[in-house]
């Protein structure tokens, strides 16, 4: 399947994953398509962010939610709907890990 990032942005955050405090998060909306199948996912990836230059992403802080998976093609209408709700999806994923995203700032 071909994967495409529709949205990705970095924000300050707080979440403890595997006993390690993470201070930042990468928020993503992705689409995968191929063989007549389409899959949209919202995802967050919490990482340490020890200083302003630290964007080393760890794979153990990655959490995702499948928003839509079915036969079909990409849909501009569906993508606009998911982009409009990306903060809701990311907040729910963060809350499930007892984390918070500080949306007012970007990294």
Residue pairs with C-beta under 8 A, 6 or more apart in sequence:
1 32
1 33
1 34
1 35
1 37
1 39
2 32
2 33
2 34
3 30
3 31
3 32
4 30
4 31
4 32
4 33
5 28
5 29
5 30
6 29
6 30
6 31
6 79
6 82
6 83
7 27
7 28
7 29
7 83
7 86
8 26
8 27
8 28
8 29
9 26
9 27
9 106
10 24
10 25
10 26
10 27
10 55
10 106
10 107
11 24
11 25
11 27
11 101
11 102
11 103
11 105
11 106
11 107
12 23
12 24
12 25
12 49
12 101
12 102
12 105
12 107
13 22
13 23
13 24
13 25
13 46
13 94
13 99
13 100
13 101
13 102
14 21
14 22
14 23
14 99
14 100
14 102
15 21
15 22
15 25
15 46
15 61
15 94
15 97
15 98
15 99
15 100
16 22
16 98
16 99
17 46
17 58
17 60
17 61
17 97
18 60
20 48
21 48
22 46
22 47
22 48
22 49
22 58
22 61
22 99
23 47
23 48
23 49
23 50
24 46
24 47
24 48
24 49
24 55
24 107
25 44
25 45
25 46
25 47
25 61
25 90
25 94
25 99
25 101
26 44
26 45
26 47
26 57
27 43
27 44
27 86
27 87
27 90
27 101
28 41
28 42
28 43
28 44
28 45
29 40
29 41
29 42
29 43
29 82
29 83
29 86
29 89
30 40
30 41
30 43
31 38
31 39
31 40
31 41
31 74
31 79
32 38
32 39
32 41
33 39
33 73
33 74
36 71
36 72
37 69
37 70
37 71
37 72
38 68
38 69
38 70
38 71
38 72
38 73
38 74
39 66
39 68
39 69
40 66
40 67
40 68
40 69
40 78
40 79
40 82
41 64
41 65
41 66
41 67
42 64
42 65
42 67
42 82
42 86
42 89
42 90
42 93
43 62
43 63
43 64
43 65
43 93
44 62
44 63
44 64
44 90
44 93
44 94
44 99
44 101
45 57
45 58
45 59
45 61
45 62
45 63
46 58
46 61
46 94
46 97
46 99
47 54
47 55
47 56
47 57
47 58
47 61
48 54
48 56
48 58
49 55
49 107
55 107
63 93
63 96
63 97
64 93
65 89
65 92
65 93
67 82
67 89
68 78
68 82
82 89
87 101
87 103
90 101
91 101
94 100
94 101
